[in-house]
Amino acid sequence: MPERAPQPVDRQLPTDEARDLISLVRDIAQREIAPKAAEEEDAGHFPREVFTLLSESGLLGLPYDAEYGGGDQPYEVYLQVLEELAAARLTVGLGVSVHTLASYALAAYGTKEQQVEHLPAMLGGGLLGAYCLSEPASGSDAASLRTRAVRDGDDWVIAGTKAWITHGGIADFYTVMARTGEEGARGITAFLVPGDTAGLSGALPEKKMGMKGSPTAQVHFDGVRVGDDRRIGDEGQGFAIALAALDSGRLGIAACAIGVAQAALDAAVGYATQRRQFGKPIADFQGLRFMLADMATQIEAGRALYLSAARLRDAGRPFAKQAAMAKLHCTDTAMKVTTDAVQVLGGYGYTADFPVERYMREAKVLQIVEGTNQIQRMVIARHLAGPETR
Ligand SMILES: Cc1cc2nc3c(=O)[nH]c(=O)nc-3n(C[C@H](O)[C@H](O)[C@H](O)COP(=O)(O)OP(=O)(O)OC[C@H]3O[C@@H](n4cnc5c(N)ncnc54)[C@H](O)[C@@H]3O)c2cc1C
């Protein structure tokens, strides 16, 4: 049985422009991203040059307004671009998703003046963003964050520590949620902070299980001073802005998860059609054939789920419940499929000679970021049964 080369995913795309976009992304992924992924992940190298190329190719602001340098693409197209990037290398797919998340607050809640001044550089000017909600003592309970912003004349002075920040220490701009008032969700305000502001510093990156090329670090705010013109939205609106950003961001994580799962399935099919035991390819054994069939079915279901949530968003309809479902289902699928892919490769799957062990380590983080999958279940249940009684 000849090794089966992976077929490109047969995508439903709404326009010729979207089809061209996917071709461009596949080309960049095959030429510039996938060939270096294993080596650079091993070395913990962040491919900043890839993000510069993506920016130059118009791929860092896809779902935003063309008037401000965005790509004017619907989420159903943007997410399929993310899936392709994540299949080539999760550090890149997730990085684009986080950059889009970090740009959301200003794009959706900024004033016209703020958007004109800052968005073109953020969406198409080569800048890279970070989103700062989590802190050492507040993860799932994000509304208990302690980083403070205190008014000083026309300025705000920010002090505190953010934790687990993707692109922490290397980003050009940080969307920061800080406490400006009372305890709880209503006392939080959002700010756009330039990366080179005095008093802002990134700690050493965390030593992670996977995605080692993607820097994740604490970011310290030591008397960071920004003007009131860098406040996004109203005072006290920051937590609502942060959650609205996450509704869309979770769709990005779902798409990245399906990309990693698809890459793992492709590797497993390729191997199973080559490897021979008991005188025939292992892909001939029903035990493995059914496993591959289940993996493919879960991936297809996950893709359909994130696209259905994206199409609701594109139609201007509520989509928060469906985004949480997509994040939950797609990331659990990525964990299951990548684990099964290691099994299909047997002992070789457990070595760094094949990419599936990396995919398995990478899939794990997707069940944790942008709200753990326990938190996604809480969000879904609230839509079904209302808020928990205290
Ligand atoms: C690689 C990486 C990148 C990240 N990037 C960013 C970023 O760019 N910006 C950012 O702001 N944050 C980022 N995060 C942080 C991430 O969002 C948090 O790790 C996540 O929200 C969970 O918070 P925590 O780690 O403090 O866990 P905790 O909140 O302490 O949770 C620990 C465990 O308890 C469970 N749990 C907590 N509360 C409940 C509950 N009510 N019911 C049931 N179970 C519960 C959780 O599901 C989890 O299993 C990143 C994290 C990682 C690992």
Ligand as a Chemical Component Dictionary entry (heavy atoms), coordinates in Angstrom:
data_LIG
# 
_chem_comp.id                   LIG 
_chem_comp.type                 NON-POLYMER 
_chem_comp.pdbx_formal_charge   0 
_chem_comp.three_letter_code    LIG 
# 
loop_
_chem_comp_atom.comp_id 
_chem_comp_atom.atom_id 
_chem_comp_atom.alt_atom_id 
_chem_comp_atom.type_symbol 
_chem_comp_atom.charge 
_chem_comp_atom.model_Cartn_x 
_chem_comp_atom.model_Cartn_y 
_chem_comp_atom.model_Cartn_z 
_chem_comp_atom.pdbx_ordinal 
LIG C1  C1  C 0 0.344   28.728 27.418 1  
LIG C2  C2  C 0 -0.642  29.660 28.055 2  
LIG C3  C3  C 0 -0.926  30.866 27.445 3  
LIG C4  C4  C 0 -1.821  31.775 28.050 4  
LIG N1  N1  N 0 -2.027  32.995 27.459 5  
LIG C5  C5  C 0 -2.761  33.927 28.131 6  
LIG C6  C6  C 0 -2.852  35.273 27.630 7  
LIG O1  O1  O 0 -2.306  35.592 26.558 8  
LIG N2  N2  N 0 -3.544  36.189 28.349 9  
LIG C7  C7  C 0 -4.159  35.878 29.532 10 
LIG O2  O2  O 0 -4.770  36.758 30.135 11 
LIG N3  N3  N 0 -4.088  34.607 30.039 12 
LIG C8  C8  C 0 -3.404  33.631 29.366 13 
LIG N4  N4  N 0 -3.305  32.350 29.873 14 
LIG C9  C9  C 0 -3.945  32.043 31.147 15 
LIG C10 C10 C 0 -5.122  31.101 31.037 16 
LIG O3  O3  O 0 -6.226  31.784 30.495 17 
LIG C11 C11 C 0 -5.387  30.532 32.448 18 
LIG O4  O4  O 0 -4.337  29.609 32.715 19 
LIG C12 C12 C 0 -6.730  29.872 32.584 20 
LIG O5  O5  O 0 -7.763  30.830 32.499 21 
LIG C13 C13 C 0 -6.874  29.116 33.901 22 
LIG O6  O6  O 0 -6.459  29.893 34.989 23 
LIG P1  P1  P 0 -5.414  29.285 36.046 24 
LIG O7  O7  O 0 -4.279  28.703 35.287 25 
LIG O8  O8  O 0 -5.136  30.298 37.071 26 
LIG O9  O9  O 0 -6.173  28.037 36.707 27 
LIG P2  P2  P 0 -7.232  28.108 37.907 28 
LIG O10 O10 O 0 -8.277  29.119 37.631 29 
LIG O11 O11 O 0 -6.497  28.171 39.194 30 
LIG O12 O12 O 0 -7.909  26.661 37.759 31 
LIG C14 C14 C 0 -7.291  25.455 38.217 32 
LIG C15 C15 C 0 -8.277  24.296 37.955 33 
LIG O13 O13 O 0 -9.514  24.546 38.665 34 
LIG C16 C16 C 0 -10.605 24.495 37.755 35 
LIG N5  N5  N 0 -11.625 25.450 38.189 36 
LIG C17 C17 C 0 -11.463 26.749 38.583 37 
LIG N6  N6  N 0 -12.647 27.296 38.885 38 
LIG C18 C18 C 0 -13.592 26.334 38.676 39 
LIG C19 C19 C 0 -15.022 26.280 38.810 40 
LIG N7  N7  N 0 -15.729 27.334 39.211 41 
LIG N8  N8  N 0 -15.654 25.115 38.505 42 
LIG C20 C20 C 0 -14.951 24.027 38.080 43 
LIG N9  N9  N 0 -13.601 24.024 37.933 44 
LIG C21 C21 C 0 -12.940 25.152 38.226 45 
LIG C22 C22 C 0 -10.005 24.883 36.398 46 
LIG O14 O14 O 0 -10.815 24.412 35.336 47 
LIG C23 C23 C 0 -8.657  24.181 36.483 48 
LIG O15 O15 O 0 -8.822  22.826 36.137 49 
LIG C24 C24 C 0 -2.462  31.417 29.262 50 
LIG C25 C25 C 0 -2.193  30.168 29.860 51 
LIG C26 C26 C 0 -1.288  29.302 29.277 52 
LIG C27 C27 C 0 -1.010  27.983 29.961 53 
# 
loop_
_chem_comp_bond.comp_id 
_chem_comp_bond.atom_id_1 
_chem_comp_bond.atom_id_2 
_chem_comp_bond.value_order 
_chem_comp_bond.pdbx_ordinal 
LIG C1  C2  SING 1  
LIG C2  C3  SING 2  
LIG C2  C26 DOUB 3  
LIG C3  C4  DOUB 4  
LIG C4  N1  SING 5  
LIG C4  C24 SING 6  
LIG N1  C5  DOUB 7  
LIG C5  C6  SING 8  
LIG C5  C8  SING 9  
LIG C6  O1  DOUB 10 
LIG C6  N2  SING 11 
LIG N2  C7  SING 12 
LIG C7  O2  DOUB 13 
LIG C7  N3  SING 14 
LIG N3  C8  DOUB 15 
LIG C8  N4  SING 16 
LIG N4  C9  SING 17 
LIG N4  C24 SING 18 
LIG C9  C10 SING 19 
LIG C10 O3  SING 20 
LIG C10 C11 SING 21 
LIG C11 O4  SING 22 
LIG C11 C12 SING 23 
LIG C12 O5  SING 24 
LIG C12 C13 SING 25 
LIG C13 O6  SING 26 
LIG O6  P1  SING 27 
LIG P1  O7  DOUB 28 
LIG P1  O8  SING 29 
LIG P1  O9  SING 30 
LIG O9  P2  SING 31 
LIG P2  O10 DOUB 32 
LIG P2  O11 SING 33 
LIG P2  O12 SING 34 
LIG O12 C14 SING 35 
LIG C14 C15 SING 36 
LIG C15 O13 SING 37 
LIG C15 C23 SING 38 
LIG O13 C16 SING 39 
LIG C16 N5  SING 40 
LIG C16 C22 SING 41 
LIG N5  C17 SING 42 
LIG N5  C21 SING 43 
LIG C17 N6  DOUB 44 
LIG N6  C18 SING 45 
LIG C18 C19 SING 46 
LIG C18 C21 DOUB 47 
LIG C19 N7  SING 48 
LIG C19 N8  DOUB 49 
LIG N8  C20 SING 50 
LIG C20 N9  DOUB 51 
LIG N9  C21 SING 52 
LIG C22 O14 SING 53 
LIG C22 C23 SING 54 
LIG C23 O15 SING 55 
LIG C24 C25 DOUB 56 
LIG C25 C26 SING 57 
LIG C26 C27 SING 58 
# 
